[in-house]
Amino acid sequence: MSGPDIISMGCRLNIAESEAMAAQLPGRDNLVIINSCAVTSEAVRQTRQTIRRLKRENPAREIIVTGCAAQIDPAQFAAMPEVARVIGNAEKRRADALSGGAREAVADIFTAPAPDRPAVSGKGNSRCFIEVQNGCDHRCTFCIIPYGRGNSRSIAAGPVIEAVQAAVARGQREVVLTGVDLTSYGDDLPGRPRLGLLVERILSAVPGVERLRLSSLDSIEIDDRLFALLTQEARMLPHVHLSLQAGDDMILKRMKRRHSRADAVAMVERLKTARPEIAIGADIIAGFPTEDEAMFANSLALIDDCDIVFGHIFPFSPRPGTPAAKMPQLGPQVAKARAARLRQRSGERLAHWLGSLIGTTQSVLVEASGQLGHAGNFAMVEWARGDDKIALPGQIVQVLIADAGADRLTGQLI
């Protein structure tokens, strides 16, 4: 039975929640739900643009807006004539709120309880994303997301393990644990179990899970148990994405981050020493207020110092209501230019790393087309479809790497 069209903007957690919403509304194909993002001003602008476009394309369909942008500023969406209803991030988990009610239903997100069960995405895909945590207790000066997601709330291990078991039963070979501030997992649960303990319990209770990956981690919160799992457990994939944000100590302090540049470099050195094949990804913001050329140079150098091959680069975007929006601004042109330089350096690092993998054999999870997928280290791998070997989506195949381009490896199935 068909259901609503759901447009997910932003993070993987939004995508997981979108699939949960769709499952609650079978047959409601008259609905379009926009699951919005608020991480940047551009994300909010794109949400409004998408709403107007969808209404032009099909005026008869009812448009509901939810997600972080709707939670933070519901009035701006309720004022749009194209929008039928605006619902909050907590309300979007309830079928009654989704199926009908007031034009604006957005409660205080800071009073929202932890979900009983995780949102799960990718049920029809090779890889499964499972929510284990939501919200954030920290208040980085650039970030508006706590006001869209609320304080950190963790999902108990039992429902998470059941979701992983269900993914394995569906034939999914890789599971990704995700959240807003993943390494804060457990702070609000009895006994304060940490993320490493949750991972241990999953690996013990679900021996059938072959590949386990974690979304973005705060480097300062990687404790000894989690470090040991990342570096010693074969089913933990050799890929770590870190929320670094900057490579200059003064900018990190003005961002209200809890680590120093030396902390970040030391953590990467420890990870790479213990497990050299680990690939490092990182979030970095370019053009933060007060960032001079010397400060920016420290962030640029961080890409080499931390061997960042998957750079997730953002030009700074002032978000109203955050402390950083009140600091002396550099302007969008400077931020975009510095972001381009960071992306170029990160791209060079990626190309060099990919080149170093020529001649190796990579274990690759086959994705939808049957001709490409991600290796355990998250490198994109592509191969020609041969007559003698067929790779089906969801399989794990071995690929002998013959060449490397700017953003992917190429090879042949063996």
VENCORBEL-V319737 format. One record per run of one state. SS is the DSSP state (a for helix, b for strand, c for the rest). FROM is the first residue (numbers start at 1). TO is the last residue. Records with the same first field share a line. If there is no record, write none. Layout:
SS=FROM-TO, FROM-TO
This chain:
c=1-2, 4-4, 9-11, 25-25, 27-30, 37-40, 58-61, 73-73, 79-84, 88-90, 94-94, 100-103, 106-108, 112-119, 122-126, 132-132, 135-145, 150-152, 155-156, 170-173, 179-181, 185-194, 206-210, 215-216, 218-218, 222-223, 233-235, 237-238, 246-248, 256-260, 275-278, 287-292, 306-307, 316-322, 327-331, 357-360, 367-371, 376-379, 384-395, 405-408, 414-414
b=3-3, 5-8, 26-26, 31-36, 62-67, 85-87, 104-105, 120-121, 127-131, 133-134, 153-154, 174-178, 211-214, 217-217, 236-236, 239-245, 279-286, 308-315, 361-366, 372-375, 380-383, 396-404, 409-413
a=12-24, 41-57, 68-72, 74-78, 91-93, 95-99, 109-111, 146-149, 157-169, 182-184, 195-205, 219-221, 224-232, 249-255, 261-274, 293-305, 323-326, 332-356
